[in-house]
Amino acid sequence: MKTIDPKQIETQVFQQILSGAVVPRPIALASTVDLEGNVNLSPFSFFNCFSSNPPILVFSPARRVRNNTTKHTLENVLETKEVVINIVNYQMVEQTSLSSVEFDQGVDEFKKSGLTPVVSERIKPPRVKESPVAFECRVNEVKALGEEGGAGHLVICEVLLVHIDESVLDDDNRISPFKLDAVARLGGDWYCRTNAQSLFEVPKPGTKSAVGFEALPKSVLQSDILTANNLARLASVEVIPVLSEEENQSLVKIIEDCTNEEGTVSTHLVHEKIKHYIDNANVEMAWKLLLAVEFFNKK
């Protein structure tokens, strides 16, 4: 492992480490206005949600590393206390990137990027028509994290209204990750996309308890077949299933298929079958086979 003290390297270098390691980061395309009504549009990947009641979003326009200046977005939210946070999807990612150019004060990034402003209902800054989800927000607080180049400013926003394109909703009226097609920032010039090829499900463990890794047999913990993810799925059950005598007998055939001529059970083959059950979302069956093998080996 390479160990780095952020105080011992240049800020720009450490910023590259942060942006390369803390990924993927959702993008807040922030639209603001100044006191004269000039519109500004700029993306920020230091962004996330932090509360649902009250509904709070936070993004951070950092001071520029190269010259320690502040961004127009920060200046605007300090003046007006309002912002629209627009979610970025794949269809608008190049236009979003174009809006990040450091245009002069007063230049309308909507016009430069070709994005379409839509009048907001509760606040002055317009929202972005092309964005699948847009949050009209009041800025509750701006917390400066430092005074040097690279220092962030936490813009703490309370959501007043949210606008959702109905085309991204599923049959249960929830936002579908497949239809949203959101993008996120990685390090350098890299982005990622939440499409069907990149999405996968992880069933949530029990809310009350879980047996944990300490409940797993030693043979499983030392397996060359089962991955750490497989083991975590086994360890996430609230209780270890009880194996009935009838179930135990029904599993004998599977175990016999995993034995060699000397009658010794092949741990390798058993773990392959257990992995198959886990990968096919049948953790209960994986546990029962594991228990049956443990019982078989003790006979």
Secondary structure by P-SEA (a helix, b strand, c coil): ccccccccccaaaaaaaaaaccccbbbbbcccccccbbbbbbbbccccccccccbbbbbbbccccccccccaaaaaaaaccbbbbbbbccccaaaaaaacccccccccccccccbbbbbbccccbbbbccccbbbbccccbbbbccccccccccbbbbbcbbbbccccccccccccccccbbbbbccccbbbbbccccbbbbcccccccccccccccccccccccccaaaaaaaacccccccccaaaaaaaaaaaaaaccccccccaaaaaaaaaaaaaacaaaaaaaaaaaaaaaaac
